[in-house]
């Protein structure tokens, strides 16, 4: 149980480090021996921003097929992991039962 919690905490910390924006950059014009943290200016949002690319129905269909394929592959990998873990657990229990008997 402790290992599971430790792994979950490790994964959560890693995801926070990867996904969280820092907003701090290092100035390249500073002297090599010193590092200066500078807050990046936030861009003002454009009220009339473009809506994005216009996709043809064929492109939308291809994108939908690609998402479906990726989803199926992710589900298959998840199934492989779950089956593998349950098999390992079953084998471990069988070995523990044989040793204690």
N, CA, C and O atoms as a printed pandas DataFrame, in Angstrom:
     atom_number atom_name residue_name chain_id  residue_number  x_coord  y_coord  z_coord
0              1         N          UNK        A               1    0.819   -1.193    0.000
1              2        CA          UNK        A               1    0.000    0.000    0.000
2              3         C          UNK        A               1    0.860    1.253    0.000
3              4         O          UNK        A               1    0.545    2.232   -0.677
4              5         N          UNK        A               2    1.955    1.218    0.767
5              6        CA          UNK        A               2    2.854    2.361    0.833
6              7         C          UNK        A               2    3.500    2.624   -0.521
7              8         O          UNK        A               2    3.715    3.775   -0.902
8              9         N          UNK        A               3    3.806    1.553   -1.241
9             10        CA          UNK        A               3    4.436    1.704   -2.559
10            11         C          UNK        A               3    3.475    2.364   -3.532
11            12         O          UNK        A               3    3.884    3.198   -4.340
12            13         N          UNK        A               4    2.209    2.001   -3.462
13            14        CA          UNK        A               4    1.218    2.573   -4.368
14            15         C          UNK        A               4    1.071    4.068   -4.112
15            16         O          UNK        A               4    1.031    4.868   -5.047
16            17         N          UNK        A               5    0.992    4.433   -2.848
17            18        CA          UNK        A               5    0.852    5.850   -2.498
18            19         C          UNK        A               5    2.102    6.619   -2.915
19            20         O          UNK        A               5    2.005    7.734   -3.427
20            21         N          UNK        A               6    3.263    6.030   -2.699
21            22        CA          UNK        A               6    4.511    6.690   -3.079
22            23         C          UNK        A               6    4.576    6.884   -4.589
23            24         O          UNK        A               6    4.994    7.940   -5.065
24            25         N          UNK        A               7    4.170    5.880   -5.334
25            26        CA          UNK        A               7    4.169    5.999   -6.798
26            27         C          UNK        A               7    3.196    7.067   -7.262
27            28         O          UNK        A               7    3.514    7.860   -8.148
28            29         N          UNK        A               8    2.004    7.088   -6.663
29            30        CA          UNK        A               8    1.021    8.091   -7.052
30            31         C          UNK        A               8    1.517    9.503   -6.760
31            32         O          UNK        A               8    1.322   10.411   -7.567
32            33         N          UNK        A               9    2.157    9.686   -5.607
33            34        CA          UNK        A               9    2.714   10.987   -5.275
34            35         C          UNK        A               9    3.826   11.377   -6.238
35            36         O          UNK        A               9    3.925   12.539   -6.630
36            37         N          UNK        A              10    4.655   10.428   -6.619
37            38        CA          UNK        A              10    5.735   10.688   -7.557
38            39         C          UNK        A              10    5.184   11.083   -8.919
39            40         O          UNK        A              10    5.673   12.029   -9.537
40            41         N          UNK        A              11    4.183   10.373   -9.384
41            42        CA          UNK        A              11    3.569   10.697  -10.679
42            43         C          UNK        A              11    2.899   12.063  -10.626
43            44         O          UNK        A              11    3.010   12.843  -11.572
44            45         N          UNK        A              12    2.207   12.361   -9.534
45            46        CA          UNK        A              12    1.543   13.661   -9.409
46            47         C          UNK        A              12    2.567   14.794   -9.392
47            48         O          UNK        A              12    2.355   15.828  -10.026
48            49         N          UNK        A              13    3.669   14.610   -8.677
49            50        CA          UNK        A              13    4.706   15.639   -8.637
50            51         C          UNK        A              13    5.323   15.846  -10.016
51            52         O          UNK        A              13    5.571   16.980  -10.426
52            53         N          UNK        A              14    5.568   14.764  -10.722
53            54        CA          UNK        A              14    6.127   14.869  -12.068
54            55         C          UNK        A              14    5.176   15.603  -12.998
55            56         O          UNK        A              14    5.601   16.453  -13.781
56            57         N          UNK        A              15    3.889   15.280  -12.917
57            58        CA          UNK        A              15    2.903   15.938  -13.784
58            59         C          UNK        A              15    2.822   17.432  -13.471
59            60         O          UNK        A              15    2.678   18.249  -14.381
60            61         N          UNK        A              16    2.913   17.791  -12.190
61            62        CA          UNK        A              16    2.899   19.206  -11.829
62            63         C          UNK        A              16    4.113   19.936  -12.387
63            64         O          UNK        A              16    4.001   21.067  -12.861
64            65         N          UNK        A              17    5.270   19.289  -12.332
65            66        CA          UNK        A              17    6.473   19.914  -12.859
66            67         C          UNK        A              17    6.408   20.078  -14.372
67            68         O          UNK        A              17    6.874   21.083  -14.909
68            69         N          UNK        A              18    5.839   19.107  -15.051
69            70        CA          UNK        A              18    5.776   19.163  -16.508
70            71         C          UNK        A              18    4.684   20.110  -16.979
71            72         O          UNK        A              18    4.898   20.883  -17.913
72            73         N          UNK        A              19    3.530   20.061  -16.353
73            74        CA          UNK        A              19    2.377   20.797  -16.849
74            75         C          UNK        A              19    2.285   22.231  -16.344
75            76         O          UNK        A              19    1.675   23.072  -17.005
76            77         N          UNK        A              20    2.867   22.531  -15.201
77            78        CA          UNK        A              20    2.715   23.865  -14.620
78            79         C          UNK        A              20    3.650   24.862  -15.306
79            80         O          UNK        A              20    4.854   24.619  -15.384
80            81         N          UNK        A              21    3.115   25.975  -15.803
81            82        CA          UNK        A              21    3.988   26.995  -16.387
82            83         C          UNK        A              21    4.690   27.770  -15.267
83            84         O          UNK        A              21    4.087   28.073  -14.237
84            85         N          UNK        A              22    5.948   28.079  -15.478
85            86        CA          UNK        A              22    6.703   28.755  -14.427
86            87         C          UNK        A              22    6.632   30.259  -14.554
87            88         O          UNK        A              22    6.566   30.951  -13.538
88            89         N          UNK        A              23    6.645   30.785  -15.752
89            90        CA          UNK        A              23    6.582   32.220  -15.952
90            91         C          UNK        A              23    7.893   32.918  -15.656
91            92         O          UNK        A              23    7.933   34.146  -15.593
92            93         N          UNK        A              24    8.974   32.159  -15.473
93            94        CA          UNK        A              24   10.278   32.738  -15.177
94            95         C          UNK        A              24   11.216   32.376  -16.317
95            96         O          UNK        A              24   11.267   31.225  -16.749
96            97         N          UNK        A              25   11.965   33.377  -16.804
97            98        CA          UNK        A              25   12.950   33.102  -17.844
98            99         C          UNK        A              25   14.282   33.667  -17.420
99           100         O          UNK        A              25   14.348   34.544  -16.558
100          101         N          UNK        A              26   15.345   33.170  -18.021
101          102        CA          UNK        A              26   16.690   33.614  -17.704
102          103         C          UNK        A              26   17.132   34.565  -18.795
103          104         O          UNK        A              26   17.001   34.266  -19.982
104          105         N          UNK        A              27   17.660   35.717  -18.390
105          106        CA          UNK        A              27   18.115   36.721  -19.339
106          107         C          UNK        A              27   19.429   36.273  -19.958
107          108         O          UNK        A              27   20.372   35.947  -19.237
108          109         N          UNK        A              28   19.506   36.252  -21.286
109          110        CA          UNK        A              28   20.711   35.815  -21.981
110          111         C          UNK        A              28   21.766   36.909  -21.995
111          112         O          UNK        A              28   22.944   36.607  -22.183
112          113         N          UNK        A              29   21.389   38.171  -21.803
113          114        CA          UNK        A              29   22.351   39.259  -21.877
114          115         C          UNK        A              29   23.071   39.503  -20.547
115          116         O          UNK        A              29   23.956   40.356  -20.480
116          117         N          UNK        A              30   22.715   38.785  -19.512
117          118        CA          UNK        A              30   23.355   38.950  -18.206
118          119         C          UNK        A              30   24.756   38.369  -18.252
119          120         O          UNK        A              30   25.100   37.601  -19.151
120          121         N          UNK        A              31   25.555   38.748  -17.269
121          122        CA          UNK        A              31   26.914   38.221  -17.187
122          123         C          UNK        A              31   26.857   36.714  -16.972
123          124         O          UNK        A              31   25.916   36.219  -16.352
124          125         N          UNK        A              32   27.846   35.976  -17.471
125          126        CA          UNK        A              32   27.816   34.515  -17.362
126          127         C          UNK        A              32   27.756   34.007  -15.925
127          128         O          UNK        A              32   27.225   32.922  -15.686
128          129         N          UNK        A              33   28.285   34.762  -14.962
129          130        CA          UNK        A              33   28.318   34.281  -13.591
130          131         C          UNK        A              33   27.019   34.546  -12.841
131          132         O          UNK        A              33   26.804   33.972  -11.774
132          133         N          UNK        A              34   26.147   35.403  -13.374
133          134        CA          UNK        A              34   24.918   35.709  -12.655
134          135         C          UNK        A              34   23.697   35.302  -13.470
135          136         O          UNK        A              34   23.716   35.312  -14.701
136          137         N          UNK        A              35   22.646   34.949  -12.761
137          138        CA          UNK        A              35   21.386   34.565  -13.381
138          139         C          UNK        A              35   20.323   35.516  -12.865
139          140         O          UNK        A              35   20.191   35.718  -11.658
140          141         N          UNK        A              36   19.566   36.098  -13.783
141          142        CA          UNK        A              36   18.546   37.061  -13.407
142          143         C          UNK        A              36   17.185   36.501  -13.813
143          144         O          UNK        A              36   16.980   36.139  -14.971
144          145         N          UNK        A              37   16.265   36.431  -12.867
145          146        CA          UNK        A              37   14.914   35.975  -13.162
146          147         C          UNK        A              37   14.075   37.175  -13.576
147          148         O          UNK        A              37   14.060   38.199  -12.893
148          149         N          UNK        A              38   13.375   37.042  -14.705
149          150        CA          UNK        A              38   12.577   38.140  -15.238
150          151         C          UNK        A              38   11.161   37.626  -15.465
151          152         O          UNK        A              38   10.966   36.562  -16.052
152          153         N          UNK        A              39   10.191   38.376  -15.005
153          154        CA          UNK        A              39    8.794   38.015  -15.238
154          155         C          UNK        A              39    8.431   38.372  -16.673
155          156         O          UNK        A              39    8.618   39.512  -17.096
156          157         N          UNK        A              40    7.919   37.417  -17.413
157          158        CA          UNK        A              40    7.541   37.663  -18.800
158          159         C          UNK        A              40    6.253   38.459  -18.839
159          160         O          UNK        A              40    5.338   38.204  -18.057
160          161         N          UNK        A              41    6.177   39.419  -19.741
161          162        CA          UNK        A              41    4.930   40.175  -19.842
162          163         C          UNK        A              41    3.820   39.291  -20.411
163          164         O          UNK        A              41    4.041   38.503  -21.332
164          165         N          UNK        A              42    2.635   39.439  -19.847
165          166        CA          UNK        A              42    1.512   38.652  -20.337
166          167         C          UNK        A              42    0.896   39.366  -21.526
167          168         O          UNK        A              42    0.624   40.565  -21.455
168          169         N          UNK        A              43    0.670   38.645  -22.624
169          170        CA          UNK        A              43    0.087   39.284  -23.803
170          171         C          UNK        A              43   -1.380   39.627  -23.546
171          172         O          UNK        A              43   -2.103   38.877  -22.890
172          173         N          UNK        A              44   -1.796   40.754  -24.066
173          174        CA          UNK        A              44   -3.192   41.144  -23.918
174          175         C          UNK        A              44   -4.023   40.346  -24.908
175          176         O          UNK        A              44   -3.647   40.240  -26.075
176          177         N          UNK        A              45   -5.140   39.784  -24.474
177          178        CA          UNK        A              45   -5.958   38.982  -25.385
178          179         C          UNK        A              45   -6.601   39.858  -26.445
179          180         O          UNK        A              45   -7.059   40.967  -26.171
180          181         N          UNK        A              46   -6.623   39.337  -27.651
181          182        CA          UNK        A              46   -7.236   40.037  -28.772
182          183         C          UNK        A              46   -8.735   39.722  -28.749
183          184         O          UNK        A              46   -9.106   38.553  -28.851
184          185         N          UNK        A              47   -9.605   40.725  -28.620
185          186        CA          UNK        A              47  -11.034   40.433  -28.528
186          187         C          UNK        A              47  -11.610   39.827  -29.803
187          188         O          UNK        A              47  -12.647   39.165  -29.757
188          189         N          UNK        A              48  -10.963   40.042  -30.922
189          190        CA          UNK        A              48  -11.456   39.482  -32.184
190          191         C          UNK        A              48  -10.470   38.449  -32.704
191          192         O          UNK        A              48  -10.025   38.528  -33.849
192          193         N          UNK        A              49  -10.132   37.491  -31.872
193          194        CA          UNK        A              49   -9.184   36.452  -32.250
194          195         C          UNK        A              49   -9.785   35.565  -33.339
195          196         O          UNK        A              49  -10.993   35.332  -33.355
196          197         N          UNK        A              50   -8.946   35.072  -34.246
197          198        CA          UNK        A              50   -9.471   34.173  -35.284
198          199         C          UNK        A              50   -9.965   32.870  -34.666
199          200         O          UNK        A              50   -9.467   32.444  -33.624
200          201         N          UNK        A              51  -10.929   32.250  -35.299
201          202        CA          UNK        A              51  -11.548   31.045  -34.759
202          203         C          UNK        A              51  -10.725   29.803  -34.990
203          204         O          UNK        A              51  -10.998   28.779  -34.365
204          205         N          UNK        A              52   -9.740   29.839  -35.848
205          206        CA          UNK        A              52   -8.907   28.680  -36.111
206          207         C          UNK        A              52   -9.063   28.217  -37.542
207          208         O          UNK        A              52   -9.775   28.848  -38.325
208          209         N          UNK        A              53   -8.408   27.124  -37.896
209          210        CA          UNK        A              53   -8.468   26.663  -39.281
210          211         C          UNK        A              53   -9.836   26.073  -39.606
211          212         O          UNK        A              53  -10.502   25.479  -38.758
212          213         N          UNK        A              54  -10.221   26.254  -40.832
213          214        CA          UNK        A              54  -11.464   25.648  -41.312
214          215         C          UNK        A              54  -11.126   24.298  -41.921
215          216         O          UNK        A              54  -10.376   24.218  -42.894
216          217         N          UNK        A              55  -11.674   23.249  -41.352
217          218        CA          UNK        A              55  -11.405   21.899  -41.832
218          219         C          UNK        A              55  -12.507   21.456  -42.773
219          220         O          UNK        A              55  -13.688   21.727  -42.552
220          221         N          UNK        A              56  -12.100   20.776  -43.820
221          222        CA          UNK        A              56  -13.077   20.211  -44.742
222          223         C          UNK        A              56  -13.678   18.974  -44.078
223          224         O          UNK        A              56  -13.097   18.440  -43.133
224          225         N          UNK        A              57  -14.825   18.517  -44.556
225          226        CA          UNK        A              57  -15.415   17.302  -43.960
226          227         C          UNK        A              57  -14.476   16.098  -44.040
227          228         O          UNK        A              57  -14.480   15.249  -43.149
228          229         N          UNK        A              58  -13.679   16.023  -45.094
229          230        CA          UNK        A              58  -12.744   14.905  -45.224
230          231         C          UNK        A              58  -11.663   14.986  -44.142
231          232         O          UNK        A              58  -11.293   13.967  -43.559
232          233         N          UNK        A              59  -11.158   16.186  -43.875
233          234        CA          UNK        A              59  -10.146   16.359  -42.841
234          235         C          UNK        A              59  -10.719   16.073  -41.461
235          236         O          UNK        A              59  -10.044   15.491  -40.611
236          237         N          UNK        A              60  -11.966   16.482  -41.238
237          238        CA          UNK        A              60  -12.614   16.205  -39.961
238          239         C          UNK        A              60  -12.790   14.708  -39.767
239          240         O          UNK        A              60  -12.615   14.191  -38.664
240          241         N          UNK        A              61  -13.140   14.011  -40.850
241          242        CA          UNK        A              61  -13.316   12.563  -40.783
242          243         C          UNK        A              61  -11.984   11.881  -40.458
243          244         O          UNK        A              61  -11.925   10.964  -39.639
244          245         N          UNK        A              62  -10.908   12.349  -41.121
245          246        CA          UNK        A              62   -9.591   11.764  -40.857
246          247         C          UNK        A              62   -9.171   12.004  -39.409
247          248         O          UNK        A              62   -8.611   11.117  -38.765
248          249         N          UNK        A              63   -9.442   13.199  -38.903
249          250        CA          UNK        A              63   -9.077   13.520  -37.529
250          251         C          UNK        A              63   -9.876   12.652  -36.550
251          252         O          UNK        A              63   -9.335   12.183  -35.548
252          253         N          UNK        A              64  -11.153   12.444  -36.840
253          254        CA          UNK        A              64  -11.988   11.609  -35.975
254          255         C          UNK        A              64  -11.489   10.167  -35.979
255          256         O          UNK        A              64  -11.458    9.518  -34.933
256          257         N          UNK        A              65  -11.099    9.663  -37.147
257          258        CA          UNK        A              65  -10.577    8.299  -37.242
258          259         C          UNK        A              65   -9.274    8.173  -36.455
259          260         O          UNK        A              65   -9.035    7.167  -35.787
260          261         N          UNK        A              66   -8.439    9.201  -36.544
261          262        CA          UNK        A              66   -7.171    9.183  -35.828
262          263         C          UNK        A              66   -7.408    9.174  -34.318
263          264         O          UNK        A              66   -6.745    8.431  -33.594
264          265         N          UNK        A              67   -8.344    9.990  -33.838
265          266        CA          UNK        A              67   -8.648   10.021  -32.404
266          267         C          UNK        A              67   -9.216    8.684  -31.944
267          268         O          UNK        A              67   -8.884    8.208  -30.858
268          269         N          UNK        A              68  -10.068    8.081  -32.761
269          270        CA          UNK        A              68  -10.640    6.784  -32.421
270          271         C          UNK        A              68   -9.543    5.731  -32.317
271          272         O          UNK        A              68   -9.539    4.930  -31.382
272          273         N          UNK        A              69   -8.616    5.726  -33.267
273          274        CA          UNK        A              69   -7.517    4.766  -33.268
274          275         C          UNK        A              69   -6.651    4.937  -32.023
275          276         O          UNK        A              69   -6.284    3.955  -31.377
276          277         N          UNK        A              70   -6.329    6.177  -31.692
277          278        CA          UNK        A              70   -5.504    6.443  -30.516
278          279         C          UNK        A              70   -6.226    6.004  -29.240
279          280         O          UNK        A              70   -5.605    5.449  -28.334
280          281         N          UNK        A              71   -7.534    6.251  -29.170
281          282        CA          UNK        A              71   -8.315    5.823  -28.016
282          283         C          UNK        A              71   -8.338    4.313  -27.859
283          284         O          UNK        A              71   -8.220    3.796  -26.748
284          285         N          UNK        A              72   -8.490    3.604  -28.978
285          286        CA          UNK        A              72   -8.503    2.136  -28.941
286          287         C          UNK        A              72   -7.147    1.605  -28.495
287          288         O          UNK        A              72   -7.071    0.675  -27.692
288          289         N          UNK        A              73   -6.071    2.204  -29.022
289          290        CA          UNK        A              73   -4.730    1.763  -28.627
290          291         C          UNK        A              73   -4.488    2.016  -27.136
291          292         O          UNK        A              73   -3.889    1.181  -26.457
292          293         N          UNK        A              74   -4.945    3.154  -26.626
293          294        CA          UNK        A              74   -4.783    3.451  -25.200
294          295         C          UNK        A              74   -5.561    2.445  -24.353
295          296         O          UNK        A              74   -5.066    1.988  -23.323
296          297         N          UNK        A              75   -6.774    2.100  -24.781
297          298        CA          UNK        A              75   -7.578    1.120  -24.042
298          299         C          UNK        A              75   -6.902   -0.255  -24.055
299          300         O          UNK        A              75   -6.919   -0.966  -23.051
300          301         N          UNK        A              76   -6.312   -0.623  -25.189
301          302        CA          UNK        A              76   -5.622   -1.916  -25.273
302          303         C          UNK        A              76   -4.410   -1.947  -24.342
303          304         O          UNK        A              76   -4.172   -2.946  -23.663
304          305         N          UNK        A              77   -3.647   -0.858  -24.309
305          306        CA          UNK        A              77   -2.489   -0.817  -23.417
306          307         C          UNK        A              77   -2.916   -0.879  -21.951
307          308         O          UNK        A              77   -2.271   -1.543  -21.140
308          309         N          UNK        A              78   -3.995   -0.192  -21.618
309          310        CA          UNK        A              78   -4.512   -0.246  -20.258
310          311         C          UNK        A              78   -4.940   -1.666  -19.898
311          312         O          UNK        A              78   -4.679   -2.136  -18.790
312          313         N          UNK        A              79   -5.593   -2.344  -20.830
313          314        CA          UNK        A              79   -6.013   -3.729  -20.587
314          315         C          UNK        A              79   -4.806   -4.640  -20.376
315          316         O          UNK        A              79   -4.829   -5.516  -19.512
316          317         N          UNK        A              80   -3.757   -4.434  -21.163
317          318        CA          UNK        A              80   -2.544   -5.241  -21.006
318          319         C          UNK        A              80   -1.943   -5.033  -19.619
319          320         O          UNK        A              80   -1.527   -5.994  -18.972
320          321         N          UNK        A              81   -1.896   -3.797  -19.166
321          322        CA          UNK        A              81   -1.335   -3.498  -17.845
322          323         C          UNK        A              81   -2.181   -4.140  -16.747
323          324         O          UNK        A              81   -1.637   -4.739  -15.819
324          325         N          UNK        A              82   -3.495   -4.023  -16.842
325          326        CA          UNK        A              82   -4.376   -4.579  -15.809
326          327         C          UNK        A              82   -4.268   -6.095  -15.768
327          328         O          UNK        A              82   -4.180   -6.675  -14.686
328          329         N          UNK        A              83   -4.273   -6.744  -16.918
329          330        CA          UNK        A              83   -4.170   -8.208  -16.960
330          331         C          UNK        A              83   -2.815   -8.653  -16.427
331          332         O          UNK        A              83   -2.733   -9.632  -15.686
332          333         N          UNK        A              84   -1.754   -7.945  -16.796
333          334        CA          UNK        A              84   -0.419   -8.306  -16.319
334          335         C          UNK        A              84   -0.297   -8.187  -14.811
335          336         O          UNK        A              84    0.288   -9.051  -14.157
336          337         N          UNK        A              85   -0.854   -7.108  -14.260
337          338        CA          UNK        A              85   -0.779   -6.925  -12.806
338          339         C          UNK        A              85   -1.592   -7.991  -12.075
339          340         O          UNK        A              85   -1.151   -8.509  -11.049
340          341         N          UNK        A              86   -2.769   -8.321  -12.592
341          342        CA          UNK        A              86   -3.582   -9.345  -11.927
342          343         C          UNK        A              86   -2.911  -10.707  -12.017
343          344         O          UNK        A              86   -2.986  -11.497  -11.076
344          345         N          UNK        A              87   -2.258  -10.988  -13.133
345          346        CA          UNK        A              87   -1.546  -12.263  -13.277
346          347         C          UNK        A              87   -0.374  -12.334  -12.308
347          348         O          UNK        A              87   -0.151  -13.361  -11.669
348          349         N          UNK        A              88    0.377  -11.234  -12.201
349          350        CA          UNK        A              88    1.493  -11.210  -11.251
350          351         C          UNK        A              88    1.005  -11.393   -9.827
351          352         O          UNK        A              88    1.626  -12.107   -9.040
352          353         N          UNK        A              89   -0.114  -10.748   -9.491
353          354        CA          UNK        A              89   -0.670  -10.865   -8.141
354          355         C          UNK        A              89   -1.090  -12.311   -7.871
355          356         O          UNK        A              89   -0.857  -12.829   -6.779
356          357         N          UNK        A              90   -1.703  -12.959   -8.854
357          358        CA          UNK        A              90   -2.160  -14.340   -8.690
358          359         C          UNK        A              90   -0.961  -15.272   -8.499
359          360         O          UNK        A              90   -0.987  -16.151   -7.637
360          361         N          UNK        A              91    0.080  -15.083   -9.295
361          362        CA          UNK        A              91    1.275  -15.923   -9.165
362          363         C          UNK        A              91    1.944  -15.704   -7.813
363          364         O          UNK        A              91    2.395  -16.659   -7.182
364          365         N          UNK        A              92    2.011  -14.448   -7.366
365          366        CA          UNK        A              92    2.624  -14.135   -6.066
366          367         C          UNK        A              92    1.844  -14.808   -4.940
367          368         O          UNK        A              92    2.440  -15.369   -4.021
368          369         N          UNK        A              93    0.520  -14.754   -5.010
369          370        CA          UNK        A              93   -0.301  -15.399   -3.963
370          371         C          UNK        A              93   -0.083  -16.911   -3.967
371          372         O          UNK        A              93   -0.008  -17.534   -2.908
372          373         N          UNK        A              94    0.017  -17.497   -5.157
373          374        CA          UNK        A              94    0.207  -18.933   -5.264
374          375         C          UNK        A              94    1.553  -19.325   -4.653
375          376         O          UNK        A              94    1.637  -20.338   -3.959
376          377         N          UNK        A              95    2.610  -18.541   -4.899
377          378        CA          UNK        A              95    3.930  -18.826   -4.331
378          379         C          UNK        A              95    3.922  -18.669   -2.816
379          380         O          UNK        A              95    4.518  -19.479   -2.107
380          381         N          UNK        A              96    3.253  -17.636   -2.314
381          382        CA          UNK        A              96    3.186  -17.413   -0.878
382          383         C          UNK        A              96    2.432  -18.550   -0.203
383          384         O          UNK        A              96    2.799  -18.968    0.895
384          385         N          UNK        A              97    1.381  -19.056   -0.847
385          386        CA          UNK        A              97    0.628  -20.173   -0.283
386          387         C          UNK        A              97    1.440  -21.443   -0.248
387          388         O          UNK        A              97    1.320  -22.227    0.693
388          389         N          UNK        A              98    2.272  -21.665   -1.262
389          390        CA          UNK        A              98    3.111  -22.875   -1.317
390          391         C          UNK        A              98    4.230  -22.796   -0.278
391          392         O          UNK        A              98    4.604  -23.819    0.296
392          393         N          UNK        A              99    4.767  -21.610   -0.026
393          394        CA          UNK        A              99    5.855  -21.452    0.930
394          395         C          UNK        A              99    5.351  -21.619    2.361
395          396         O          UNK        A              99    6.017  -22.250    3.182
396          397         N          UNK        A             100    4.181  -21.061    2.667
397          398        CA          UNK        A             100    3.658  -21.116    4.031
398          399         C          UNK        A             100    3.085  -22.477    4.386
399          400         O          UNK        A             100    2.937  -22.781    5.570
400          401         N          UNK        A             101    2.759  -23.308    3.401
401          402        CA          UNK        A             101    2.187  -24.632    3.690
402          403         C          UNK        A             101    3.214  -25.639    4.067
403          404         O          UNK        A             101    2.879  -26.792    4.337
